Amino acid sequence: NTEMLSCLLKKVSARLAVLIASWMSSGFVHGIMNTDNMSLVGLTLDLNVFGWISNWNETYTPNFIDTEGRYAFGRQPEIALWNLQRLADALSGSRYTADSEYDASSWMDNGEEWLPTSVASSIVENFLPTYRKTFYDMMKNRLGLGQIQGSDLESIVDKFLQVAKFADYHILSRRILELQDIEYVSDDSSFQAWSEKTISDSGLDVHHQRKFEEVADSIRRVTINHTSRTSSLQRKSVPNIMFRSAVIDKVLSQLTHVDDNNKCDSSKRKEYLEDIIQVLSHPYDVIPVGAGGIVEDLSTVISSLPYKSENFLSSCGAQ
């Protein structure tokens, strides 16, 4: 009935908004957001050509056949909304203009009670506001601002993202986590040393160092009396390990490696893969449980990842 359809569309819209916000805040790129690759319950499905940004690059796509950038990182909220609108069409018995199937003009004439288009439209209109609020909430958690009240916090997030266009987004985020250390917060000389190391490690463009220092100082001043309340949320929002495209490439090379006699040691492959899974199961740990030497071998510790390491492209059917 219409109440059930309305409830369904509302829940799908809300869960999709949260999913896309989590993709964007973590720098994840799905790569092929066709409607059949979307989940009604807000899960990430069909991981084929996915990847992660390095710097905050809204035009990045890991899919080399997506030459027009339809599914680029920065377009994911827009595409999710388009997909949601197609679901709203289906639930309201509305024909999509590009539908060329044999029953394009008749599938809705089966006597079912459809969701009124006005109701469907009003539900869909809530998607972007929900996405925006959730995205900023997640970003505030990422920067240690999650439990702090203030009208200018979103502007701090925006300024951080502007800086992250010219540095490694993940390293920059992880270094911001260190601002929860009271030494960096309260001591100017320690803060300056932290700032210089962060700029170096993240590969920040020299022309934008001043902007970063201004953003970091803003975060420092806002969080100075709230470090104990914000650090827990922040540590759950910024992984220490990222399974980036360059790392995936290295893993694949290791797993497909053969010796001079064109042979491989299957037991070593299995052990190697199990180690990787163990490390990736604890991405927020400074030293992952059971990591052994695998972390250094894979270069997955975020501080050792090279700047702009996402340039590993793939496509449907790629091995």
N, C-alpha and C positions, 0 to 999 in steps of 0.2 A: 504493500500500500504506500501511499505518498509519504506518510510519516516515517516509514522504514527507509524509503529511498532518501529522504531528506537527512535522516540520521546517518545513513551510510556515507553520503556525499560530504557531510560535515566532518566526519571522522577521517575519511580519506584525505580531505583537504588539509586538516590539521596535522595529520601524521606526515603527509608529503612535505608540508612547510617545514616541519622540524627536521626531516631527513635532509632536505636541501640545505638548510641552515647548518647542519652538522657537516655536510660535504664541504660547504664553502669555508667555514671556520677552520676546518682541518686541512684545507688545501687539496681536497680530493677532486679528481676529474673522472666522471663515469665514462665518457667517451662516445657512448652510443645510446642516447636517451629516447629511443623509439617508444611508442606507447606500450608495446608488448613487453618492454623491459622495465616497466614501472610496477611497483607493488602496491596492492590495496591496503596492506597493513604497515607500510612504511619501512620496508626492508630494502637493502641494496642488492639488486639482482643482476644476473648476466654479466659477470666480471670477465670481459674479454679484452677490451682495449683501454682499460683504466690506467690512471697514473696520478702523480702528485705534482703540483707546482713546486718550483724552487723559490724563485722570487714571485711576488704577487703579480702574476701575469694573467690578465683576464682573457687574453687571446689564445692562450696555450691549449692545445688539444693533443692527446697521445695517439690519435687515430689519423694515420697519414692519408687516408682516403677522404677525410672530412676537409676537403680543400677550401670550403667556404666558411669553415669554423662554426657550423650550425650548433655543434655540441661543445663549443669551447667552454673553458672554465667559467668565465664571467657570464655566459649566457644560460647557465643551468637553471636559475630561478625563472627566467623567461620561458624556457622550454618546458619546465615542470608545469607552469601555469597553462601553457598551450595544451599539454597532455591532459590536465585536469578539465579543461574546457571540453575536450572530446569525450571524457567520461560523463560530464554533465549533459552533453548532447544525447548520449545513449540512455541515460536515466530519465531524460525528459521527452524521449521519443522524437528528437529533432534530427533531421537529416544533415549530415556534414556535407558541405558543398562539393568536396572532392571525392565523395563516395561513388565508385564506379561499379560496385557489385550488382549482380542481377536483381537483387531485392532492395536496391537503394531507395526506391520510392514506396515500398510496401511493408517493410519489416515492422514499422511502428503501428500498422493497422491490424493488430491481432486482438483488440478488445481489452488490452492491459490498461491499467490506470497509471499514467506517467506522472512524473514530478513536474509541476508547473514550471515553465521556463523562467518566470520571474523569480521563483524561489531558488531554482538552480543557479541563476545569475548572481543573486545576492550572496549565496554561499561561496561561490567562486571568487567574488570580490573580496572576501576576507582572507584569501590565500596570501597575497603579498604583504598586508599588514602583519599577519601572523608570522610569516617568514622573517620580515624585517625585525620584529621584536625579538624573536628567538635568536636570530643571527647576532644581534647586538648583545643579548644576554650571554651567549656563548663566547663572544669575543671579549666581553668584560671579564668573564671567568678566566679566559686565557691570559689576560693581562693583569690579573690579580685585583680586578675592580668589582668582582661579583657581589660582594656583600656591602658595598659602599653606595650611599645615596648621593646623587648629584646630578644637576641638569647638564653638565658639560662633559659627561663621561663618553657619550657617543662621539663627540668631537675629538676626544683623545683617541678613540678607536680609529676614526677616519684619518687622523694625522699619522697614526702608526701604520696603517695600510698604505698610505702615500709613501712613507719611508721604505716599507717592505717591497715596493716595486723595484728598488735598487739594491736589495740585499737578500740573503737567504731567509725566507719567511719562517722556516722551522727553527733554524738556529737562533734567529732574532727572538722568537717567542720563548725558546728555552732559556735564553740568557736573561730575559725579562723576569723569569721565575726567580733568578738569583737576587732580585731586588727585595725579595721577602726577607733576606738576611739583614738583620738590624744594623750590621756594620756598614753595609752599602747604603742603607737608608739614612743613617744619622751622621756619617762621617764623609765630608766633602772630598777628601783626598782618596778615600777608598772608592767612592762613587766615581770619581774621575778615572781611576785605574780600571774599574769595571767597565766603564764606557769605552775606553780605548781598546780593551781586549774584545769586547762585543763587536765593535766596529771591524776589528781585524778578522775575527773568526767568521763573521757573517758575510764578508766580502762587500761591505757597504761601499757604494760609490763615494769617492772623496768629496764630491760636490754636495752630498746630502748628509754629511756627518753632523753639521750644525743642527739640522732639522731633527735628526735622531736624538741628539743630546737634549733638545727642547722637549721632545715627546717623553723621553726617559725621565727627565726631571719632573715633568707634570705627573707621571705615574708615581714617582718617588714621593712627591709632596702629598698626593692624594692618599697614598697607602701608609704613610709613616705611622699612623696610629691604629692601623688595622691589620698588621701583618699576620697575626695569629688567626684571624677570622678568614682571611682570604687565601692563605697558602694551601690549605687542603683542597679547596675547589680548583685552584690553579694547577696543582700537581696532577689532578685528574683530567685536566683539559689540554695539557701539553705533553705529548709523548717524548720520551728520551730516544726512542728508536723509531725510524720511519722506513718502511719497506718501499723505498722509492724505485723508480724505473731503472736507474743505474744499478741499484742493488739487485733487482730482479734479474737483470741482464747477467750480472756476475754469478748469481745462483744458478741460472740456466746453464751457463758455461761450465760450472763445476759439475752439475748433474749429468751433463752430456759429454763430459771429457772421457776420452779413451787414450790408452797408452800407445806406444809405438807399434804394438802388435794388434792394434784396433780392438783391444779388450778393455773392459771396465770391471772394477771391483764393486759388485752389487751391494755387498755388506757395508762398504764404506759410503756408498751413495745413501743407503738407508740411514746410517748413523748421522751423516751430514744433514739430511733432510729433517730428521728428528731433532737435531740440535737447533736448526733454524726455527722449527715450529715452537720449540721450547722458549727460545728468545722472543719470538713474536707474540707469545702468549702473555708476556709481561712487559709491554712496551713502555710503561710509565716508570719502571724501576731504573735507578741509576746504574746498577749492575744487575741485569736480569737473572732470575733464578735459573740455575743450571747452565749458565752461558758458557762457562769454560773459556776456551780460546776462540770460540766461534764469532764473538762480537768483533774482535779486532780483525779476524779473517775476512768478515763480510763488510767491514767499514760501515756498520750500521749505527754505531754510536753517533748521535747527532752532531757532536762537536767535531767529528772527523770527516763528515760528509763534504764533498767538494761543492763549491758554489755552482749553480746552474747544472745540476746533475740529472735533470729530468728528460734530457733529449734522447730518449729511447722510444722510437715510434713503433706502433704495431697496427694491425688491421684484422678484421674478421678473417679467420682462416690461417692467420700467421702461426707458425710453429713456436 
